[in-house]
Amino acid sequence: MTFVSAFDDKTIRLDADLVKSHLDEQAIADLRPEVDAAVETLHSRSGAGSDYLGWLDPATIIPDDELVVLKNVARQLKSETQELVVIGIGGSYLGTRACHDALQSPGEPCFLNYAGINMSGHYHLHLLSKLEVKNFGINIISKSGTTTEPGIAFRIFRKALEDEVGKEIASRRIVATTDKSKGALRELAVKEDWQTFIVPDDVGGRFSVLTPVGLFPLAYAGVDIDAILAGATETAVACREKSYERNPARLYAAIRFLLYRKRI
């Protein structure tokens, strides 16, 4: 099989030879009309779930002025603390963790901790024990503010932070990423005067790593989020290419669909 898809030798390369024992080149080629139709449905925003396609253009997900504020807040919080507790579940933390883990070099210090991802008392006690000897901040991420696991974790770590440094200082070290205008967390953040960032209405959780959901903790950890956004924008442009050879997303989607159809 000769399909090798890459839009830049320094970035993403997808080699279909890895599945040649299950698929042949002709089967992938024959699927082009269906792939074309699926891409047209996606970009015309005419399919199911079209209200949640804000991720299609990474360059417009976060306004430039908000990005400047986000980076400044992350820089200031990092200057005052040693660790950040990222509290969220599902897409509210998985993209961040995957991105940070992929970019972190072996042995490099990790400034991010994750809570609210389960109901384990042992897990949270272990994390609290680690943070007892460090200054830490909190990034609570929830569009509604009522999800059980993050809600419990936030209460635990907020109390620990306030007990350690006092409510006034703690309020400067809590950042809420939530709905722009409604929800329990938005109301609490306004009441307590916490710094807030917005979860866009048109971006679902699993696609939210390029919104403040992922960008704030990544910026805190020292990741070059400008480069991340530039790469995402470049990738989005490549993903509008019609050929498998220039568009790894098309080739990957075709392969995954055929493997699914074969129940592999």
N, C-alpha and C positions, 0 to 999 in steps of 0.2 A: 504494500500500500504506500503511495507516494505523497499523500496529503500531509504537508507540514505547513501550519499556519503561524504566521508571525507578522506583527505590524512594525516591529522594531527589534533589531538583533539584541538590544540591551534590555528588553523588557519581557514580553510574554511570548512564549513559543509553545505550540501545541502539536504534538506529533501523533498522528493517528495510527502509526505502526504499533503502538502499544495495545491496540485492540484488534489487530488484524486476524487473530485467531477466532474472533467472533463475528467480524464484519468484513465485507469486501468493499473495495473502492467504488464499485458501481452502485452499490446500495446507498452509499453516502451521496454520490453524485445525483442519483435519481430523486433524492429527497429535496433538492434545491427549490422546486416550486412551492412545496409546503413550507419550507423555511422562509422563502420570500413573502408568502402570505402572512405568516406569523409575525414577521418583522414589520410589515405594513400595518397590521392590526395594532401592534405595540406603539409605533410612532404616530399613528393617526389617532391614538387614544380612543379607539372605538370598541375595545374589548372589555370584558369583565374586569373590575378593579381599576378602571382608568382614572379614578379619583386619587390614586396613590402612585402616580408616576413622576413625582417631582424629582426623583433621582436620575431621570434620563439625561439631564443636563447639569452635571456637577458644578459647572461654572456659575450657575444661578441659584444654587441651593442656599447659600448664606451670603447676605449682602456684604460688600467690602467693609462698610463701617462697623458692622457687627463683628466681623472677623478681626478687625483691629482691636476692638474692646475685648474680645475673647482671649486673644494672645496676651494682651496687657494684664488681664485678670489672672490668667494662668501663671504668667511670669511673677506677678506680685505674690500670689499664694505660694508659689514654689520658694520664694525668697524667705517666707515666714515659716515654712513647714518642711518636713523631711519626707512625708508620705501622704498619698491621697487615697482615701477610701471611696471607691466608685460603687455606689449602691444602685443596683438595677437588676433586672432579670430578663432573660431572653435577648432580644435584639438590643436592649438597652445597655448591654455590656459585652456581648459575644463578638461583635465586630471590632470593638476597641481591643479586646484581649487578643484576638487573632492577628490584628495589625501590629500591635505592640510586640507580641511574641515573635512574629515573623521578622521584625526589624531589629530586635534586641540581640546583641552579640553575646556569645557565651561568657559568663562571668561578669557581665555588665550589671550594675545595680538596678533593681527594679523598684520604681517609686510608686507603682500602682498596686492596690489591693482591692479585692472584689468581695462585696457583701450583698446580702439580699438575694442571693442566687439559690438559696435553699433554706430549710427550716431547722438546720442542725445547730443546737445549742453548743455542742462541742466545737464546731467550726468557728462560731463567732467568739467563743471564749478564747480559743487559740489565737485568733486575730487580735482580740483585745489585749492579750498578754504580750504580743509582739509590739503593739502600739504604745504600751505603757512607758516605754523608754524613748519614745520619739514624739516630736510634734507632728500632728497630722491635720489634714483638712478633709472635708467631705464634699463629694459631688453626688447629690441625690438625683436620680433620673427616673422620672415617671410622668407620663402624660396626664394621668388622672390623679395620681397621688393616693390611690386606694388599693393598689395591688398588695396582697398580703405579705409576701416575703420581703420586698423592699421596705414596706411600711414598718414591719417589726424591726428590721435591721437598722433603719434610720433612727428609730426611737432609742435603740441600744447605743449607737455610736454618737448620736447627738448628746445624750446624757453624759457619756464618758468624756466627750470633748468639753462640754460646759462645766463638768466637775473639775476638769484639769485646768482650764484657762479662764473660766468665768463666762457668763453669757454674752457679755459685750464683745470680747475678743472672738468667742466662738461664732458669733453672728457674721464676722468678717471672714471666717474660714469655712462657711457653708455656701455652696453654690448649687442652685436648683435648676435643673434642665427639665422644662415642663411645657404645658400648653400655653399659648400666648395670652389667653384671656380667661380661662375657666378651669375649674377643677380644685380639689382639696389642696394639692400642693401649691398651686398658683396662689390661692387665697392665703395659705400659711406663709409663703415666701414674701408676699406683699406686707402682711401683718408684721413679720419679723425683720423686714427690710434686708433680706438676703439678695445677693447678686443672682440674677436669673438669666437663662438663655432659653431659646425657643425650640421645641420639637415641631418641625413644620407639619402642617395639617396633611399635606399631600405626600408625605414620605412615611412608609411603614417601618416598623421597628427593625426588621431584618435588613433594611437598606439604609439605616440611619447613621452608619459610621462616618459618612461625609457631612453630617450635620453637627451642630454643637454636642449632640449625644456622644459622638466619638471624638470630635476635634478638640474639645476642651481637655479631657483627660490625656489625650495624646500630646497636646501642647504642653501640659504640665510635666509630662514625662520627658520632654525634650525632643520629641519627634518634630521634624520639619513639616508642619502641616501645609505650608504653601506648596512644597514639593509634592505632597500627597494629592492635593487638589489639582495641581498642574498635570500630574500623571493620570489622574482620573478623567480630566477633561480630554487629554490626548487619547485615552482609551475609548472614551465615548465617541470621539470622532472616528476612530478606527472601526468601531462597532456599527458604523453606518455603511461601511464598505459592503459590496454585494458578493464579493468572491470569498470562498472559503480560505484561500491562500492569504488574503489580507485581513481577514476578520476571524480571529480565534473564537469569538463568542458564537458565531454561526456554526463553525465546525464542531465546537463542543456541544452545542444544543442538538445538532443533527446526530452526533454519536450517542449522546445520552438518550435521545428519543428512540433510536433504533435498538439500543440495548434494553430499554424499558419494554419496547414492543416484543422483544425476544425473551423477556422475563429474566434477563441476566443482571 
